[in-house]
Amino acid sequence: MLIYNNDMKKEALLISNDATFIFMISTIADQLELNLIKLENSADILNEINTKKPFLVFWDFGESLNVERLNEKFYKFIPEDCHLLLFSNAITGVNHFKNGRLHIFEKPFSPNEISQFLKNIMH
């Protein structure tokens, strides 16, 4: 059983190149007092997640949701206490990839819904 202190639950990564998405997630993170590190999408992003070991990752997949590829690498690169929140315009047929740590949200999304969801997993 993992035991978290409040500081561990405050570490979050934001992966996006979309200014609107960054603004919305940053606003939510500020309201929840998260320590948010912003990264651009890159080929080495899974290694970045594994190195930084955040509690939360907000990942803007945009139009190209390759969850099959991510699912292959999920357990190797994503720390076991990390919640990965994927946001995409194209999520049809990927709900079966959801598990207790991988959460998929369709864009556009409700900031209130995301905020409430985060409050639930952080407590």
N, C-alpha and C positions, 0 to 999 in steps of 0.2 A: 504494500500500500504506500503510495506516495503522499508525503506531507508537504504542503506548501506554506511558505510564509507569505505575508502580503506583498513583499517586494518582488518575489518570484512571479506572482500573478499580475504584476504591473508591467512586465517586459513584453513589448509587442513590436513586430516588424510590419511595415506597410510596403508592399511590392506593387508598384504601378507606374505607368508613364502618363496617366490621364489626370490632368489638373483638377477636374471636377470630382473625380473619385477620391483623389488625395485630400481635397478640401473636406468632403463629407466625412471620410473616415477620421481625419485629423480632428474635426469638431467633436465627433463621438469620443475619441480617445481623450481629448481635453476634458470633456465632461466627466469621464470615468477616471481621470487622473492616471492615465497610462503613460509609461515611458515609451514613446513611439520613435522608432528608427525607420527612416524612409529610404528605400532602395529602389532602383530602377530594375525592370525585368532584364535578366541577362542569362546567358547560357550556364553560368555557375551559381545560380540562385539557390539550388538545393544544398550546395556546400555552405553557402552563407547562412542558411537556416540552421544547418547542423552545427556550425561553428558558434553562432550567437546564442543558440538554445533558448529562444523566447517561449513564453507561455502561449502567446497568441500570434498568428500570422494572418494578415489580411492580404490576400493575393488577388489582384485584378487580372483575370485571364482574358478579359475582353471578348473578342469574337472567336478566338482559337482555343477552345477548351480541349486539351489533349489529356483528359483525366486517365485514360488507359495507361499512358506513359507514366504519368505521375503515380498512379496506383502501384505500378511495378517498383517504383523507387521509394514509396511512402515510408515503409518500415525501416529502410536502410538509412535514409537521410533525415527524417523528421524525428526529433527527440520524442521519447515516449510520453512526456508530460506536456506536449505542445498540441494546441488546438489550431487546425488549419482551416481558415474560412476562405473558400473560393467564391469569387464573384464572376459571373459570365453572362453574356447575352444568349449563349447557346448551351443550355443544360439538358436538353431533351435526351432521355435514355441513360443518364448517368447517376440517377438516384441510388442505384444499387451499390455505388462506391462509398456512400455515406457510412460512417461508423461513429463510434463515440468521440473521435478526434477530428474527423474530416467532415466538414459542413459545407454544403453547396448552396449558394444563393443566386437567384436570377436577378439580373439587372434589367430595369431599374429596381432598386430595393427601397424599403422604408427605413430611414434612419432610426425611427422609434423601435421598430422590430429588431434591428441589429443591436441597439442599445440594451433592450430588455433581454435579448438572448445572451449578451455578454454578462450582464448582471447575474443571470442564472448560473452560468458556468464558472464565474469568479467567486461565488459564495458557496 
